[in-house]
Amino acid sequence: MLQKSARHYIPVIKHIASLDRDIWKIDVDQYTEANLQQLVKIYHEIQAILIPEKQAGLTLITKVMLGVFGFVPAFDQYFCNSFREIYGKQCGFRSFNYDALSYIKDF
């Protein structure tokens, strides 16, 4: 992403600006089923805009979501390794999905 012009981010900025303002009210204590589905949907929308080749991008997308919304942690190696250690084989934290978010809520 460092090799990209700042113009590369215009579509994702426009998309985020178009989202319902209630999205910014979500935090871990409001991780309802509907909100978790919304978070996963937003993740996939941002991924489709920033990484159209469908490459992984787990850390990048979750860092964007953390920086913009603050409602999810960045799924970087430190977070994922720590939560894998806590939850073992129950959840691998290798993808951004409903299960991973549910374990974060439980934590």
Secondary structure, DSSP 8 states (H G I E B T S, - for coil): -TTS-GGGGHHHHHHHHHS-GGGGG--GGG--HHHHHHHHHHHHHHHHHH-TT----HHHHHHHHHHHT-SS----HHHHHHHHHHHGGG----S-SHHHHHHHHH-
